[in-house]
C-alpha cells in the first residue's frame, strides 16, 4: 500500500511542481524585491530540501513497515514455542493454526516482508 501512495504522490508532485515553482518564484521575488533568478535559485534549494525530507520519511515508513512485519512474525513464532513448552505440542499446533490460519489473528502481519 505504501508503494501505491508513494507512486501517486510522485505523479502529483511531477504534475504540480512546475506550477508551484513558477508561483513561488513570482511571490518570493515580489515580496523580497529580488530578481527572478535569485528567487528561482532559492525556490530550487527549498525544493531540494523538501525532496530530501520526503525521501527520508518514505524510507523511515518502509523500514517501520518491514520491522513491524518481522516483529509480528517473531512474536507469533515465540508464542507457539512458549505454548509448546508449557502445554504441549498439540496445544502449540492449535495456537499456530489460530495465529497463522486463514482467519488467524496475525495473518496479514505475519507475511514475509519482502
Protein Blocks (a to p, Z undefined) as FASTA:
>chain_A
ZZmmmmmmmmmmmmmmmmmmmmmmmmmmmmnopafklmmmmmmmmmmmmmmmmmmmmmmm
mmmmmmmmmmmmmmmmmmmmmmmmmnojklmmmmmmmmmmmkbmklmmmpcfZZ
